[in-house]
Amino acid sequence: MTEALMQDQALLEASHKDMANAIRALAMDAVQKADSGHPGMPMGMADVATVLFTRFLKFDAAHPEWPDRDRFVLSAGHGSMLLYALLYLTGYPEMTLEELKNFRQLHARTAGHPEYGHAPGIETTTGPLGQGLGNAVGMALAERLLNARYGDDIVNHHTYCVAGDGCLMEGISHEAISLAGHLKLGRLIVLFDDNQISIDGPTSLSVSDDQIERFKASHWHTARVDGHDPEAVALAIENALAVTDQPSLIACRTVIGYGAPTKAGTAATHGSALGEQEIAGAREKLGWRHKPFDVPKPILAGWRAAGARHRAAYDSWTQSAKRLDSSARTHLTDPVDDTVKSAVVAAIAAVKSEFSREGAKLATRQSSQKVLDKLLPLVPGLIGGSADLTGSVGTLTKQHGIVKPGDFAGNYIHYGVREHAMAATMNGMALHGGIVPYGGTFLVFSDYCRPSIRLSALMGQRVIYVMTHDSIGLGEDGPTHQPVEHLASLRAMPNLNVMRPADSVECAECWEIALESKNTPTILALTRQGVPLLRGTDTKENLSAKGAYVLLEPKGGRDVTLIGTGSELALAVEAAKALEGEGIRAAVVSMPCFELFAAQSDAYQDTVLGSAPRVAVEAAVESDWDRWLGPNGVFIGMRGFGASAPAQHLYKHFGITAEAVAAPARDLAAKTKG
Ligand SMILES: Cc1ncc(C[n+]2csc(CCOP(=O)(O)OP(=O)(O)O)c2C)c(N)n1
């Protein structure tokens, strides 16, 4: 018998019931051993997952990196044992039985919630409910975008997402569902674990939405099935696959903790170990008479056969991919390879010297648009968009084509007023591979994206957030629109580069860094108002890449160092000039990115900051500026919310002026001198 025939045979011989029970048993056992975790959801969804993984999901456990695999997203991330059990059973080499036994332990691949990068097969980090659903929309969108570019031979897969009541209660679900329906993402299939239980008890305590009607209203294909009837589930998936111009929702009515003799169907199974007695009862009830973590050979063989079902499809895909030219093949997984990188470096150098030659006063949002115009033809995977602020944030260029419902040839997405889903969708696109997503909104609305920004950072994804109107400098729209605490709160997030360029040259440099930061997302905090060009010379090196650098060094040593970011760097320069007239030697340091500066050597930091007393200026709250200011430093910035007025009046009103910078600098310099 050939290997393929033997596998078919093994899959045929293992019964659906045994295979699903293997998931249930592993989930019960791992949670019991860890004495923490969520057994109810995996036990309830075991039948649905078994049908999906043994009959539909296109994957090859031996080649988890296959770009044309179907994506499986466990949005209900607390049910992580469902995913870990599936990865082990189907034979992903890195998900061993040992890992399951170490569930939730330090350094195990089996973290409490699935973490991207811990093991192949974990397509995204989930746990904050609803995020996975947003990621799945992004993956389904990425698939269509790449399909439009590469064709069916190369990109032709589906995205499946398991979401629970919690995911669908979250606000992000509304945005994500609505966007997916609008764009006609027919390759997206959501399997809703409709068990009517969440932590507090029955969902009737808090929600009475008709989910089917809700999805229908957003133009989804919908179905309702008994989630414990494998044939009904299979038929529903088949029907969903046949619908190509609408995403599909399959509401699977399940029993949480299915098989647990006294706790099934109750919130008691949601988030804690079942206990030895209940587990013994469940083994009895399910007819699973095997020891903890023991999956009998024929059942495991059935599962392993499922993990290898698509080997021939994988092989034939590899043949097709060989026919691609080598750069197209690389860009499928690495959209900023060395060739693209050197083209970007050259383009940025050119645009920087253009900016410095022209010397124009430009808002950094405008400079950003000009930079994008140059970058777009060079980075085929660059996909832009904005949350209904396209004209204001400068994310669209003449080079763009618009992505339309069912038409994915374009490279610009009108996300609508859906900041949260925009961010989660961008995470999904970046995770899918082949795409570098960027999206724009006002910096103040980073709050509306924050849970997803946090996941971009945690997962180390190259997602670029173009966030404009970055201070009181936006003027008349007033304090609701003026970020004051946002820079500080974003800077507090690990693995996020918060970049606030001071002029068009720095703006170009920040774009270059953002594109090269493969494992770090970027916030580009950009101005609404025009800012003067400060880097008229010295444009060759990417000075922003070190996070901070000396813009002006006075002759004969420093009496004081003035540090500025973004639009306020010009105030520092103006103050330095005024001080120079008084015989005070002030250096000016530009600090577009705290995080990159913090990563420099002590020696470099010391050279930039110097030993003279320091004054920093930024139209935002002080927060952790003291790390750069030293013991006697002075901060000039905001102390509370802004106000509605023309920008120049606001700067004066809040005391953020060149004179306000010069005054303490004068005092500090006098103390040093005296
Ligand atoms: C954004 C967010 N809020 C709250 C939680 C905490 N939490 C984890 S699971 C859960 C209930 C989810 O209910 P459901 O989706 O029905 O899962 P099931 O009880 O069926 O396992 C909650 C509130 C979370 N993980 N994420």
The ligand as an SDF file (V2000), in Angstrom:
LIG
                    3D

 26 27  0  0  0  0  0  0  0  0999 V2000
  -11.5610   41.6580   25.7930 C   0  0  0  0  0  0  0  0  0  0  0  0
  -11.7430   40.5840   26.8130 C   0  0  0  0  0  0  0  0  0  0  0  0
  -12.5930   40.7840   27.8360 N   0  0  0  0  0  0  0  0  0  0  0  0
  -12.7390   39.8500   28.7870 C   0  0  0  0  0  0  0  0  0  0  0  0
  -12.0370   38.6840   28.7290 C   0  0  0  0  0  0  0  0  0  0  0  0
  -12.1720   37.6520   29.8300 C   0  0  0  0  0  0  0  0  0  0  0  0
  -12.9230   36.4850   29.3210 N   0  0  0  0  0  0  0  0  0  0  0  0
  -12.3110   35.3940   28.8830 C   0  0  0  0  0  0  0  0  0  0  0  0
  -13.3720   34.2450   28.3100 S   0  0  0  0  0  0  0  0  0  0  0  0
  -14.6910   35.2110   28.6820 C   0  0  0  0  0  0  0  0  0  0  0  0
  -16.0960   34.7230   28.4210 C   0  0  0  0  0  0  0  0  0  0  0  0
  -16.2180   34.2990   27.0290 C   0  0  0  0  0  0  0  0  0  0  0  0
  -17.4110   33.6440   26.8370 O   0  0  0  0  0  0  0  0  0  0  0  0
  -17.5630   32.6950   25.5860 P   0  0  0  0  0  0  0  0  0  0  0  0
  -16.9900   33.3350   24.3990 O   0  0  0  0  0  0  0  0  0  0  0  0
  -18.9890   32.2970   25.5090 O   0  0  0  0  0  0  0  0  0  0  0  0
  -16.6490   31.4800   25.9200 O   0  0  0  0  0  0  0  0  0  0  0  0
  -17.0770   30.0800   26.5500 P   0  0  0  0  0  0  0  0  0  0  0  0
  -17.6680   30.3760   27.8940 O   0  0  0  0  0  0  0  0  0  0  0  0
  -18.0500   29.5000   25.6170 O   0  0  0  0  0  0  0  0  0  0  0  0
  -15.8120   29.3280   26.6540 O   0  0  0  0  0  0  0  0  0  0  0  0
  -14.2810   36.4140   29.2290 C   0  0  0  0  0  0  0  0  0  0  0  0
  -15.2060   37.4880   29.6810 C   0  0  0  0  0  0  0  0  0  0  0  0
  -11.1680   38.5020   27.6440 C   0  0  0  0  0  0  0  0  0  0  0  0
  -10.4330   37.4050   27.4980 N   0  0  0  0  0  0  0  0  0  0  0  0
  -11.0680   39.4550   26.6920 N   0  0  0  0  0  0  0  0  0  0  0  0
  1  2  1  0
  2  3  1  0
  2 26  2  0
  3  4  2  0
  4  5  1  0
  5  6  1  0
  5 24  2  0
  6  7  1  0
  7  8  2  0
  7 22  1  0
  8  9  1  0
  9 10  1  0
 10 11  1  0
 10 22  2  0
 11 12  1  0
 12 13  1  0
 13 14  1  0
 14 15  2  0
 14 16  1  0
 14 17  1  0
 17 18  1  0
 18 19  2  0
 18 20  1  0
 18 21  1  0
 22 23  1  0
 24 25  1  0
 24 26  1  0
M  CHG  1   7   1
M  END
$$$$
